[in-house]
Amino acid sequence: MENKNAQEDAIDFVGEVVQNIEEGHEPKPSLLRRTTTTLTEINSTVECGSQLAIKIGQFVNLVSGWIS
């Protein structure tokens, strides 16, 4: 659930930053910090998921050799 909330927050924060820039305003530093923090959190989750997917693939290949 946390990851879904982080994704929704990131979409909102990025949208707000883009809107500020498009309207000719400089985004507030606090908004940039929140956006950066949330995107970093998502990036960490994705990296962990990718590593897990690789391990799962290796495991399936190894075990399928025993099952056949």
C-alpha positions in Angstrom: 0.0 0.0 0.0 2.8 2.4 0.8 4.3 2.0 -2.7 0.9 2.9 -4.3 0.7 6.0 -2.1 4.2 7.0 -3.0 3.3 6.6 -6.7 0.2 8.8 -6.3 2.2 11.4 -4.3 4.9 11.5 -7.0 2.4 12.0 -9.8 0.8 14.8 -7.8 4.1 16.4 -6.9 5.5 16.2 -10.4 2.3 17.6 -11.8 2.5 20.5 -9.4 6.1 21.2 -10.3 5.3 21.1 -14.1 2.3 23.4 -13.6 4.4 25.9 -11.6 7.0 26.0 -14.4 4.5 26.2 -17.2 2.9 29.2 -15.4 6.2 30.9 -15.2 6.6 30.4 -11.4 9.6 28.9 -9.6 8.5 25.8 -7.7 8.9 26.2 -3.9 12.0 24.4 -2.5 9.8 22.3 -0.2 7.8 21.0 -3.2 11.1 20.1 -4.9 12.3 18.3 -1.8 9.0 16.4 -1.4 9.1 15.5 -5.1 12.8 14.4 -5.0 12.2 12.3 -1.8 9.2 10.5 -3.3 10.9 9.8 -6.6 13.9 8.5 -4.8 11.7 6.2 -2.7 10.0 4.8 -5.8 13.4 4.4 -7.6 14.7 2.3 -4.6 11.6 0.1 -4.7 12.0 -0.5 -8.5 15.6 -1.4 -8.1 14.8 -3.9 -5.4 12.0 -5.3 -7.5 14.3 -5.7 -10.5 16.9 -7.6 -8.4 14.2 -9.8 -7.1 12.8 -10.5 -10.6 16.3 -11.6 -11.7 16.6 -14.0 -8.7 13.2 -15.4 -9.3 14.2 -16.1 -13.0 17.4 -17.8 -11.9 15.4 -19.9 -9.3 12.8 -20.9 -11.8 15.4 -22.0 -14.4 17.3 -24.0 -11.8 14.2 -25.7 -10.4 12.7 -26.4 -13.8 15.8 -28.5 -14.6 15.0 -30.7 -11.7 11.3 -31.0 -12.5 11.7 -32.0 -16.1 
